[in-house]
């Protein structure tokens, strides 16, 4: 059930006669301004006297209410009383209505809690930092694993003490001449162990020779670590908070002990880290300096255990560490950032009294890689039409994060965000849809996502001129050997082998602090720095997008860290990889402009990007519908067969006709319309004089919906409707039956993509009937939401009836435009009808329904 906090119970307001005349809600619709008899085109019948009497009575009631309102004002002026009396009465009425409104809200909130106690408690729990298994049913609670960690934590502390003193301490001393005396004086990891708040195991989406687990970890430890940088300078850490999701992969599974060839661990996304410093590093706790320390530590963690980096532990000799740490990516996702719509206006004028627009831009992020789009000035419906490409290492697992911002001079405002797991893109192969933005009242972004697989067949290579990549290059940098100490070691020699005069005065250097810089045209990536070594070991992986294999080259430069001097270069034409086995080069390369025996060992793998096509979807045709034998008599209207919506009709059949309200002729298999791909299907003809009919909604897969209008065939639509192409919008409804109170509850949640009746949108409201009751006293309606195409109502309507009676009713819903009240044009935006006999009312349901207009005839 959808979240409904808090909602008010709305009573049914009375409708004016004019509203009844032009809305098409009553049985005997009058297509003009008079109340006399009027012939219906295509028939010989006339309006019955009872219908005319009902309309007259409603008009008199409306006139009486208007007289009751305006007569006291006239009487006050006639008697010469002060206008203060009118103002006083108006203030009393406003106070009474406001007090009554808040009272209704409080009662509605209490009743909503009574009806949805479980849902309300669940929504409140979301705001708390609860364990993962509370929110996600597929995540398991693993108390047994936490008990093991509690028992083994003291021994883990002993292991970490040895690691810090024997491995980390020497590395820190070599990293800088100012840290040569760095020492861990105290290492204690406290008594609070790491906790696993949830465990999810993947079985269907992965290879059969591996086990993939996601561990949701949370560590709030009372650590006590003291260090001595240089006497008397000391520093330390007294507490650490770490939260994140750690993926653990056990592969390959083998038939011998220990059954698993190796263990791989990594964070798919950067974990969150908070550190409480002691000693001199207390300065880093200040607001201006705290970001200088924790991001640096996070960079170290990311270089070790955040994708594409992994921590690997081989358990058998046959497993290669480089293949475990840096396997080839699963694929590439091409993201087309097309447009957005209905964004929130953040820019205001005159101290917030006048709302303007926004200057939106989007930020797309996958792991540590992020891109920012261009900014569209003053537009709530921006069009970017930009393309980005991301390497996917884990699917499912890695997510596309899209954040939309409003650009400002001081601080950019958030306009919404959403997350998409690449596992869905890999499954669907191609997705082209609107994604709603989270944490905002309105806004959607239109993306087209394509999955590209990695192939080794050169015949699949297709180079394009649109800027998209045709291939991907993965480079595994292993190590180097015999690097020169600096540039002078191979540049200060004459041709006879003797030192130059400048070299005689150059003092000897220690082993170089080296790193490697890769580049392909404008793409540049750098490795980590290895300190004080002529034979550095990097063990890092890099990926590049290739646009022209025949023309592009991989440029490699080995540099000294401090002076940025060159220690060696290498150029590899990418076309060389096309002729190698498996498009791979795995060897030692002799460096140019370096020492005589200076070499670098690396592995370069080229893969062709191939666009995956989605699998053909099976189109299920509904059973053939019987053709009507003859036109029925005019006195007994009958329903007609089901049509296609206007947005799915063929160009030669641009009419939206009527349909039956039966359930047996509709195959409900998928969201959306399977009939959209079968628009060539013929539609049975409809008798011209039929006035009441149903058209099936093609949106919902869990219910049968239909639209109802009381229109004759000759009734004209306005030009703005006749010229409209596409859907008229959708409405979200929640329906359930509360057995404890014997009431049918209908929640009108919101609408989206409504037909705009003006340049500012529509003044939309929703009208409800619970058929067969359709007189004015049974009419329910929401408040009017002005100038919007995505109104949010969140209004509740209650009907006092038994469950058996509710199962025999039909819910008739119409979305209307209030601004057309003063004209004789029609006000309807769209309608839908729900047969409650087909629903499980006790369980309830929340669905989006497509709004349709029946018998819409368009001229071609």
LUMNU-248235 format. One record per residue (C-alpha): residue in three letters; y, z, x. Coordinates in steps of 0.001 Angstrom, whole numbers, padded with zeros to 6 digits, always signed. Last residue first. Layout:
ALAYZX;...
// end
This chain:
UNK+013559-040763-006730;UNK+014571-038751-009765;UNK+013245-035254-009960;UNK+011464-033620-012892;UNK+010811-029898-012625;UNK+008276-029078-015319;UNK+007737-025523-014123;UNK+009852-023769-011476;UNK+007934-021801-008856;UNK+008268-018568-006905;UNK+005540-017864-004362;UNK+004027-014408-004509;UNK+003786-011855-001668;UNK+001250-009110-002345;UNK+000828-005351-002554;UNK-002240-004034-004357;UNK-003468-001040-006325;UNK-006737+000863-006084;UNK-006498+001955-009701;UNK-005181-001445-010770;UNK-008099-003439-009379;UNK-006774-006815-010468;UNK-008052-009762-012519;UNK-007067-008242-015868;UNK-003541-007816-014487;UNK-002848-011555-014789;UNK+000282-012053-012690;UNK+003090-014426-013683;UNK+005659-015925-011306;UNK+009189-017206-011744;UNK+011910-018970-009777;UNK+015622-019211-009160;UNK+016481-019122-012857;UNK+020119-019133-013945;UNK+020223-022330-015987;UNK+023523-024047-016475;UNK+025678-023098-019451;UNK+028134-021266-017278;UNK+029490-017715-017318;UNK+026195-016116-016251;UNK+025729-018383-013260;UNK+026662-015684-010738;UNK+023687-013491-011707;UNK+021056-015694-010072;UNK+017580-014999-011348;UNK+014136-013986-010064;UNK+011590-013972-012880;UNK+008488-011821-013252;UNK+005912-011883-016083;UNK+003189-009262-015710;UNK+000198-009988-017912;UNK-001545-007352-019981;UNK-005171-006693-020931;UNK-005968-004426-017984;UNK-002966-002269-018790;UNK-004485-001485-022185;UNK-007710-000231-020623;UNK-005801+001870-018091;UNK-003838+003556-020847;UNK-000141+003060-021362;UNK+003264+004440-020322;UNK+004978+001756-018262;UNK+006916+002654-015120;UNK+009352+000566-013086;UNK+010193+001201-009457;UNK+012991-000300-007378;UNK+012830-001132-003674;UNK+015347-003976-004127;UNK+015664-005782-000787;UNK+017346-009164-001117;UNK+016498-011917+001383;UNK+018600-014886+000260;UNK+021802-012905+000104;UNK+025242-012992-001485;UNK+024957-010100-003928;UNK+021950-007949-004738;UNK+021991-007316-008504;UNK+020189-004202-009737;UNK+016712-004605-011138;UNK+015588-005716-014573;UNK+013251-004623-017343;UNK+013027-006252-020791;UNK+010992-004416-023399;UNK+014035-003800-025604;UNK+015043-007455-025369;UNK+011761-008696-026779;UNK+008963-009899-024543;UNK+005938-007683-025189;UNK+002869-009954-024746;UNK+003368-009602-021861;UNK+004829-006963-019576;UNK+008237-008495-018955;UNK+010266-008167-015758;UNK+013639-009547-014597;UNK+014589-009538-010913;UNK+018126-009788-009537;UNK+019808-012186-007131;UNK+023442-012914-006447;UNK+022526-015933-004338;UNK+023402-017149-000835;UNK+026860-017431+000715;UNK+026925-021249+000580;UNK+025954-021088-003069;UNK+022809-021056-005210;UNK+020648-020325-002169;UNK+016933-020659-003006;UNK+015227-017495-001858;UNK+013632-017329+001581;UNK+012541-013728+001079;UNK+012328-011293-001778;UNK+011955-007520-001811;UNK+010022-004513-003087;UNK+009773-004609-006861;UNK+007411-001711-007462;UNK+005361-001680-010665;UNK+003689+001569-011745;UNK+001360+001650-014757;UNK+001227+005167-016121;UNK-001527+007504-017276;UNK-000052+010419-015289;UNK-003165+011392-013361;UNK-004556+007848-013550;UNK-001654+006309-011691;UNK-002118+002524-012008;UNK-000953+000246-009221;UNK+001242-002799-008687;UNK+003307-003604-005599;UNK+005388-006770-005628;UNK+006767-009012-002885;UNK+008749-012063-003983;UNK+008804-015533-002461;UNK+011311-018364-002294;UNK+012263-021580-004089;UNK+009980-023685-001907;UNK+010739-027131-000576;UNK+013310-029827-001341;UNK+016296-029108-003572;UNK+018126-032093-005090;UNK+017111-031327-008693;UNK+017959-027664-008208;UNK+021512-028277-006956;UNK+021889-030990-009611;UNK+021358-028564-012468;UNK+018093-028799-014441;UNK+017933-030715-017711;UNK+015890-029631-020754;UNK+014066-032703-022117;UNK+010611-031349-021434;UNK+011236-028185-023338;UNK+011557-024861-021637;UNK+010158-021384-022257;UNK+009179-020760-018680;UNK+006134-019020-017206;UNK+004928-018939-013624;UNK+001417-018043-012579;UNK-000448-015696-010260;UNK-004153-015199-009711;UNK-004882-012474-007210;UNK-006306-011687-003794;UNK-005625-014869-001877;UNK-001953-015009-002777;UNK+000249-017974-001974;UNK-000930-020900-004091;UNK+000492-019533-007332;UNK-001093-021060-010401;UNK+001149-022678-012980;UNK+001180-021281-016513;UNK+002352-022821-019787;UNK+004588-022306-022802;UNK+006620-025189-024210;UNK+004124-027961-024876;UNK+005819-030990-026451;UNK+005191-033521-023703;UNK+001452-033039-023347;UNK+000604-032682-019648;UNK-001163-035283-017584;UNK-003910-034344-015177;UNK-002825-034247-011546;UNK-004330-036637-009046;UNK-005150-035346-005587;UNK-003150-037063-002854;UNK-001535-033736-001844;UNK-004711-032644-000129;UNK-003365-030998+003009;UNK-001049-028777+000980;UNK-003924-027970-001359;UNK-005209-025402+001120;UNK-002110-023472+000234;UNK-000893-020398+002039;UNK-003107-017450+002783;UNK-006736-018493+002850;UNK-009847-018670+000675;UNK-008907-018443-002977;UNK-010555-021270-004878;UNK-008884-021767-008260;UNK-010616-023259-011259;UNK-012455-020097-012363;UNK-009378-017950-012698;UNK-007859-019338-015875;UNK-004119-019436-016399;UNK-003960-023146-016890;UNK-001327-025272-015300;UNK+002140-026682-015784;UNK+004125-029361-014024;UNK+006257-029528-010892;UNK+007424-033097-010571;UNK+007871-035119-007399;UNK+004932-037429-007949;UNK+005635-040587-005966;UNK+006608-038670-002825;UNK+003384-036617-002981;UNK+003600-032990-004078;UNK+003398-030059-001671;UNK+006943-028707-002007;UNK+006875-029420-005748;UNK+003894-027134-006277;UNK+000648-028848-007312;UNK-000405-028820-010924;UNK-002940-026804-012936;UNK-004136-028064-016310;UNK-002261-027505-019587;UNK-002042-024495-021858;UNK-002085-024948-025615;UNK+000741-024880-028153;UNK-000326-024604-031797;UNK+002265-025969-034242;UNK+002803-029213-032390;UNK-000799-030260-032808;UNK-002826-030787-029639;UNK-002614-034018-027653;UNK-006030-035489-027181;UNK-009154-035159-025080;UNK-007636-032987-022400;UNK-009258-033729-019036;UNK-011735-031148-017731;UNK-011039-029760-014296;UNK-013102-030758-011305;UNK-014177-027763-009215;UNK-011699-026706-006542;UNK-011805-028507-003208;UNK-012434-026472-000096;UNK-010675-027790+002981;UNK-012562-026783+006130;UNK-010182-026302+008981;UNK-010351-028550+011987;UNK-010371-026513+015204;UNK-006992-026119+016785;UNK-006198-028493+019654;UNK-006025-027107+023167;UNK-003341-028605+025385;UNK-004716-029222+028840;UNK-003123-027780+031974;UNK-004797-029084+035165;UNK-005789-026389+037659;UNK-005033-026120+041365;UNK-006453-023371+043584;UNK-004966-022287+046936;UNK-006769-019705+049092;UNK-005105-018064+052062;UNK-005568-017229+055711;UNK-002563-017530+058026;UNK-002764-018429+061703;UNK-000799-017783+064893;UNK-002742-019015+067925;UNK+000081-020704+069878;UNK+002756-018541+068279;UNK+005055-019852+065579;UNK+007070-022952+064721;UNK+004058-024217+062732;UNK+001313-021940+061463;UNK-002347-022944+061777;UNK-004085-022618+058420;UNK-007189-020527+057801;UNK-009343-021635+054891;UNK-009881-021763+051129;UNK-008475-024969+049601;UNK-009488-025498+045961;UNK-009428-028440+043542;UNK-013077-027643+042692;UNK-014019-029610+045829;UNK-010997-031267+047374;UNK-009364-034598+046465;UNK-006790-033272+043995;UNK-005831-030435+046351;UNK-004166-032801+048828;UNK-001786-033940+046085;UNK-000213-030494+046289;UNK+001185-031247+049731;UNK+000862-028112+051939;UNK+003770-027130+054201;UNK+003472-024230+056690;UNK+006001-022085+058533;UNK+006045-019340+061185;UNK+007826-016194+062364;UNK+011295-016960+060967;UNK+014005-014334+061211;UNK+014961-012224+058187;UNK+016390-009631+060591;UNK+014702-006572+059066;UNK+011688-008102+057312;UNK+010476-010698+059794;UNK+009519-013903+058046;UNK+006423-016006+057331;UNK+007454-019141+055458;UNK+005214-021183+053156;UNK+006291-024356+051328;UNK+003940-025724+048661;UNK+004743-029378+048071;UNK+005782-031454+045029;UNK+005783-035258+044727;UNK+002238-036249+043719;UNK+001532-033079+041764;UNK+004624-033409+039594;UNK+005514-030566+037219;UNK+003573-027689+038786;UNK+003866-024124+037514;UNK+003298-021457+040147;UNK+001025-018425+040427;UNK+000874-015766+043136;UNK-001903-013452+044353;UNK-001771-010648+046899;UNK-004121-009393+049604;UNK-001369-008631+052180;UNK-003151-007953+055485;UNK-000944-008140+058571;UNK-002386-009066+062003;UNK+000596-008596+064328;UNK+001316-005312+062550;UNK+004249-002913+062422;UNK+004947-002854+058701;UNK+003466-005069+056003;UNK+006144-006142+053532;UNK+005105-007220+050025;UNK+004920-010887+049160;UNK+007780-013074+048023;UNK+008090-015685+045277;UNK+010362-018711+044882;UNK+010309-021473+042248;UNK+013239-023877+042802;UNK+011191-026593+044545;UNK+007804-024983+045151;UNK+008383-021847+047228;UNK+006363-019112+048910;UNK+007855-016339+051088;UNK+005563-014237+053285;UNK+006299-010765+054682;UNK+006405-009263+058153;UNK+007362-006042+059880;UNK+006727-007220+063440;UNK+004849-005395+066223;UNK+007193-003465+068480;UNK+009962-005239+070324;UNK+010568-005610+074048;UNK+014125-005735+075237;UNK+015974-009015+075524;UNK+017886-009355+078806;UNK+015382-011719+080407;UNK+015192-013751+077196;UNK+018791-014839+077447;UNK+018192-016344+080946;UNK+015320-018461+079682;UNK+011738-017482+080322;UNK+009531-019878+082277;UNK+006944-022196+080684;UNK+008121-025414+082403;UNK+009533-026674+079076;UNK+011788-023681+078890;UNK+010856-020652+076838;UNK+012955-018414+074633;UNK+011753-019829+071255;UNK+008152-018554+070951;UNK+008571-014838+071629;UNK+012255-014975+070719;UNK+011469-015330+067032;UNK+009881-011903+066851;UNK+006647-010085+067633;UNK+004679-013298+067254;UNK+001881-013314+064657;UNK-001613-013254+066066;UNK-003368-013172+062687;UNK-002429-013518+059034;UNK-003930-012118+055856;UNK-005202-012818+052323;UNK-002634-014657+050234;UNK-004311-015936+047052;UNK-002368-018876+045638;UNK-002793-020078+042031;UNK-001251-023457+041154;UNK-000840-024517+037538;UNK-000669-028060+036192;UNK+001287-030377+033892;UNK+004326-028154+033447;UNK+006904-028945+030782;UNK+010295-030373+031798;UNK+010337-033175+029216;UNK+009492-035893+031740;UNK+005732-035622+031399;UNK+002837-035720+033858;UNK-000590-036054+032263;UNK-003605-034953+034310;UNK-006814-035056+032263;UNK-008444-037521+034678;UNK-008067-034971+037457;UNK-010846-032879+035802;UNK-010648-029257+036939;UNK-009328-027731+033682;UNK-007242-024672+032782;UNK-006614-024257+029033;UNK-003249-024537+027314;UNK-002590-022475+024170;UNK+000466-023533+022167;UNK+003038-021306+020481;UNK+005760-022541+018125;UNK+008265-019875+017259;UNK+010713-019354+014390;UNK+012486-016006+014345;UNK+013077-013926+011236;UNK+015827-011538+010138;UNK+016393-008854+007571;UNK+016471-005062+007209;UNK+015853-004364+010874;UNK+013221-002354+012806;UNK+010884-005347+013138;UNK+011731-009047+013093;UNK+009715-011287+010791;UNK+007817-014141+012520;UNK+008268-017667+011181;UNK+005439-020042+011964;UNK+003962-022641+014284;UNK+000782-021352+015920;UNK-001569-023414+018069;UNK-004911-022566+019680;UNK-005701-020172+016758;UNK-007970-017907+018818;UNK-006020-018100+022047;UNK-002788-017567+020118;UNK-004249-014500+018399;UNK-005436-013079+021737;UNK-001912-013569+023030;UNK-000919-010434+021139;UNK+002422-010819+019390;UNK+005266-008293+019411;UNK+008482-008287+017394;UNK+012143-007458+017824;UNK+015367-007124+015888;UNK+019120-007634+016100;UNK+019711-005197+018983;UNK+023357-004744+019921;UNK+024658-005771+023357;UNK+026890-003248+025075;UNK+030456-003796+026283;UNK+031605-007410+025904;UNK+029096-008166+023177;UNK+026061-010414+022830;UNK+023998-009711+019726;UNK+020385-009256+020753;UNK+016974-010617+019755;UNK+013946-009096+021477;UNK+010668-011008+021776;UNK+007673-009387+023464;UNK+004627-011592+023999;UNK+001601-009400+024493;UNK-001230-009182+026991;UNK-004411-007594+025701;UNK-006573-010190+023994;UNK-006305-012235+026120;UNK-005856-011040+029703;UNK-004389-013060+032570;UNK-002003-015250+030577;UNK+000492-017331+032580;UNK+003675-017833+030578;UNK+005639-020985+029769;UNK+009063-021246+028132;UNK+010618-023924+025902;UNK+014076-023916+024292;UNK+015170-025260+020891;UNK+017875-022597+020479;UNK+018994-022868+016859;UNK+020951-019929+015448;UNK+021010-018876+011766;UNK+023359-015864+011822;UNK+025883-017793+013925;UNK+029040-016674+015669;UNK+028301-018022+019176;UNK+024796-019097+020105;UNK+023813-017462+023409;UNK+021343-019235+025705;UNK+017861-017836+026077;UNK+016755-015052+028400;UNK+013453-015092+030262;UNK+011062-012321+031323;UNK+008114-011876+033667;UNK+007011-008307+034500;UNK+004587-008102+031572;UNK+005342-010938+029175;UNK+008985-010938+028082;UNK+011121-013196+025917;UNK+014795-012238+025515;UNK+016706-013865+022672;UNK+020394-014590+022120;UNK+022582-013982+019114;UNK+026383-013989+018835;UNK+026742-012227+015502;UNK+028750-012663+012294;UNK+031795-011054+010752;UNK+031995-008021+008515;UNK+035381-006791+007379;UNK+035983-003039+006977;UNK+034551-002208+010390;UNK+037811-001190+012027;UNK+039613-004368+010941;UNK+036835-006640+012193;UNK+033072-006419+012530;UNK+030442-008124+014707;UNK+026891-006973+013944;UNK+025936-009452+011219;UNK+022170-009113+010760;UNK+020048-012219+011228;UNK+019015-014283+008211;UNK+017517-017058+010332;UNK+016176-017763+013788;UNK+015477-020920+015756;UNK+013126-022871+017998;UNK+011807-020762+020862;UNK+008869-022962+021892;UNK+006344-020837+023779;UNK+003741-022517+025991;UNK+000848-020160+026635;UNK-001203-020637+029805;UNK-004861-019843+030359;UNK-007428-017183+031207;UNK-005943-016634+034642;UNK-008129-017145+037731;UNK-009572-013937+039112;UNK-007439-011920+041500;UNK-008819-008465+042200;UNK-012453-009208+041401;UNK-012548-012599+043087;UNK-010765-011169+046153;UNK-013195-008254+046326;UNK-016270-010460+046477;UNK-019340-009013+044757;UNK-022632-009485+046635;UNK-022271-006168+048457;UNK-022702-004012+045352;UNK-020452-001382+043757;UNK-017110-003100+044246;UNK-014082-000937+043340;UNK-011069-002975+042260;UNK-007460-001994+041551;UNK-005630-004861+039897;UNK-002405-006817+040308;UNK-001577-009553+037761;UNK-001035-007280+035929;UNK+000002-003720+036764;UNK-002210-001687+039150;UNK-001089-001962+042778;UNK+002269-003713+042914;UNK+003117-002205+039517;UNK+002480+001313+040820;UNK+004825+000670+043756;UNK+007420-000843+041441;UNK+007065+002199+039192;UNK+007895+004398+042180;UNK+011089+002427+042757;UNK+011877+002550+039033;UNK+011480+006363+039151;UNK+013832+006913+042078;UNK+017043+004977+041513;UNK+017096+005477+037738;UNK+017708+009205+038202;UNK+020916+008589+040149;UNK+023683+008486+037527;UNK+022045+010886+035100;UNK+021342+013533+037792;UNK+017655+014117+038479;UNK+017867+012150+041734;UNK+020048+014862+043239;UNK+017098+017223+042870;UNK+015590+015075+045631;UNK+016920+017530+048200;UNK+014488+020177+047014;UNK+012659+019569+043756;UNK+012101+016524+041548;UNK+010969+016289+037923;UNK+009377+012881+037413;UNK+009150+010745+034252;UNK+006975+007623+034068;UNK+006267+005119+031309;UNK+003408+002703+031980;UNK+004106-000949+032811;UNK+002060-003253+030653;UNK-001510-004517+031092;UNK-002260-001579+033382;UNK-005157-002169+035756;UNK-008713-001119+036578;UNK-011675-003157+037835;UNK-015154-001681+038354;UNK-017929-003507+040181;UNK-021441-004956+040081;UNK-022657-002850+037149;UNK-026344-002053+036474;UNK-026359+000511+039367;UNK-029184-000388+039791;UNK-030662-003774+038972;UNK-030405-006133+036007;UNK-026756-006927+036470;UNK-023548-006581+034431;UNK-020736-008265+036298;UNK-018446-006633+035575;UNK-017159-003329+034182;UNK-013534-003813+033145;UNK-011159-000877+032652;UNK-007799-001399+030961;UNK-005293+001439+031289;UNK-002800+001929+028469;UNK+000246+004018+029299;UNK+001795+007457+029582;UNK+002823+009439+032678;UNK+004725+012723+032846;UNK+005004+014382+036253;UNK+006014+017914+037212;UNK+007097+019864+040311;UNK+007805+017118+042814;UNK+009075+017656+046341;UNK+011700+017282+049020;UNK+012585+018904+052299;UNK+015260+018212+054950;UNK+015349+020955+057631;UNK+013566+019415+059431;UNK+012831+015768+058756;UNK+011128+014459+055635;UNK+009148+017569+054812;UNK+007131+017251+051635;UNK+006186+019540+048761;UNK+003900+018657+045835;UNK+003368+021013+042912;UNK+001865+019307+039871;UNK+002140+020801+036394;UNK+000888+017672+034679;UNK+001862+015866+031511;UNK-000593+012982+031679;UNK-001361+010682+028761;UNK-003892+007866+028882;UNK-004819+005261+026282;UNK-007989+003802+027763;UNK-008765+000171+026891;UNK-012343-000868+027604;UNK-013905-004210+028548;UNK-017645-004497+029289;UNK-018820-007606+031104;UNK-021728-010029+031247;UNK-021471-011014+027586;UNK-017975-012402+028079;UNK-015253-010953+025889;UNK-013886-011254+022323;UNK-016886-009809+020493;UNK-017454-006502+022318;UNK-014127-004889+023120;UNK-014145-001097+023507;UNK-011178+001023+022420;UNK-010637+004567+023691;UNK-007963+007015+022596;UNK-005898+009988+023745;UNK-007552+010196+027186;UNK-006025+013232+028860;UNK-005209+013814+032558;UNK-005794+017367+033597;UNK-003507+020404+033358;UNK-004451+022950+036065;UNK-002138+021882+038834;UNK-002231+018848+041098;UNK-001526+020781+044305;UNK-000381+019154+047530;UNK+001707+021142+050014;UNK+003233+020227+053379;UNK+003003+016453+053015;UNK+004654+015205+056193;UNK+007318+012636+057168;UNK+008033+012829+060896;UNK+008411+009064+061475;UNK+010454+008685+058284;UNK+013765+007483+059784;UNK+012007+004713+061703;UNK+010923+003244+058332;UNK+007699+002044+056681;UNK+005408+003289+059451;UNK+005799+006954+058524;UNK+005212+006150+054841;UNK+001978+004326+055637;UNK+000730+007253+057775;UNK+001371+009710+054883;UNK-000252+007527+052205;UNK-003709+007245+053810;UNK-004838+010533+055388;UNK-002432+013029+053828;UNK-002070+011484+050390;UNK-005709+010453+050052;UNK-007034+013833+051289;UNK-004847+015675+048766;UNK-005852+013213+046023;UNK-009554+013941+046596;UNK-008982+017697+046466;UNK-007010+017312+043224;UNK-009851+015243+041745;UNK-012161+018122+042638;UNK-009992+020518+040642;UNK-009946+018029+037723;UNK-013717+017630+037349;UNK-014242+020141+034538;UNK-011136+019113+032639;UNK-011953+015440+033131;UNK-015449+015979+031682;UNK-013970+017810+028704;UNK-011540+014931+028177;UNK-014476+012512+028095;UNK-016239+014574+025423;UNK-013068+014627+023339;UNK-013154+010854+023071;UNK-011485+009831+019780;UNK-012110+006170+019129;UNK-009580+003385+018631;UNK-010615+000934+015888;UNK-009004+003206+013247;UNK-005555+002935+014831;UNK-002936+005543+013930;UNK-004757+008820+014528;UNK-006871+007301+017345;UNK-003708+006814+019377;UNK-002909+010510+019607;UNK+000229+011713+017862;UNK+003781+011457+019088;UNK+005369+012001+015689;UNK+007272+009353+013723;UNK+004006+007726+012679;UNK+002850+011020+011188;UNK+005547+010733+008538;UNK+004163+007391+007421;UNK+000646+008819+007136;UNK+001920+011787+005107;UNK+003660+009402+002709;UNK+000547+007224+002385;UNK-001747+010168+001642;UNK+000584+011691-000941;UNK+001168+008425-002749;UNK+001460+009340-006436;UNK+002765+012867-005928;UNK+005052+011736-003126;UNK+006369+008985-005384;UNK+006913+011517-008169;UNK+008944+013734-005842;UNK+010980+010820-004573;UNK+011570+009569-008110;UNK+012720+013012-009234;UNK+015141+013248-006333;UNK+016369+009697-006897;UNK+016749+010286-010632;UNK+018837+013378-009934;UNK+020936+011460-007449;UNK+021600+008791-010080;UNK+022330+011346-012822;UNK+024946+013005-010646;UNK+026503+009636-009891;UNK+026448+008624-013552;UNK+028011+011934-014663;UNK+030707+011774-011994;UNK+031532+008187-012940;UNK+031763+009120-016632;UNK+033974+012128-015900;UNK+036229+010035-013644;UNK+036522+007376-016342;UNK+037466+009971-018924;UNK+040155+011383-016646;UNK+041494+007902-015910;UNK+041728+007153-019618;UNK+043475+010480-020293;UNK+045854+009844-017389;UNK+046987+006667-019118;UNK+049231+008857-021251;UNK+049026+008600-025004;UNK+051211+006222-026994;UNK+049010+006231-030089;UNK+048435+002461-029873;UNK+047859+002603-026126;UNK+045161+005237-026447;UNK+043616+003443-029436;UNK+043320+000225-027471;UNK+041527+001996-024631;UNK+039319+003856-027105;UNK+038462+000474-028753;UNK+037349-001227-025506;UNK+033999+000474-024916;UNK+032761+000823-028506;UNK+033903-002722-029218;UNK+031761-004033-026340;UNK+028784-002064-027645;UNK+029292-003455-031127;UNK+029553-007033-029834;UNK+026259-006674-027970;UNK+024562-005219-031051;UNK+025979-008011-033183;UNK+024667-010620-030740;UNK+021224-008987-030727;UNK+021136-009047-034519;UNK+022158-012698-034590;UNK+019431-013603-032091;UNK+016805-011729-034113;UNK+017934-013403-037332;UNK+017634-016844-035703;UNK+014115-016027-034460;UNK+013080-014762-037890;UNK+014491-017893-039558;UNK+012048-020094-037574;UNK+013359-022610-035119;UNK+012497-026171-036065;UNK+009373-028386-035672;UNK+009289-032197-035467;UNK+008208-032458-031835;UNK+008930-034470-028636;UNK+012387-033053-028204;UNK+012738-029706-030027;UNK+014936-029952-033087;UNK+017671-027415-033606;UNK+018219-025066-036487;UNK+021362-023042-036306;UNK+022378-020541-033665;UNK+024737-022749-031690;UNK+025525-022833-027942;UNK+022782-025097-026771;UNK+019138-025227-025738;UNK+017972-022412-027997;UNK+014760-020879-026710;UNK+012443-019714-029452;UNK+009951-017681-027479;UNK+012386-015670-025476;UNK+012934-015615-021709;UNK+014504-019042-021077;UNK+017509-017499-019396;UNK+020122-019446-021302;UNK+020021-017952-024796;UNK+018856-014486-023802;UNK+021643-014068-021290;UNK+024105-015290-023896;UNK+022740-012750-026324;UNK+023340-009931-023834;UNK+020412-008027-022460;UNK+019834-004322-022769;UNK+019031-002343-019670;UNK+015429-001251-019021;UNK+015193+001990-017101;UNK+014894+002187-013361;UNK+012863+004858-011580;UNK+014277+005343-008119;UNK+012639+004757-004770;UNK+012407+006902-001645;UNK+010486+005937+000478;UNK+008076+003198-000567;UNK+005758+002107+002235;UNK+003500-000718+001158;UNK+000000+000000+000000;
// end
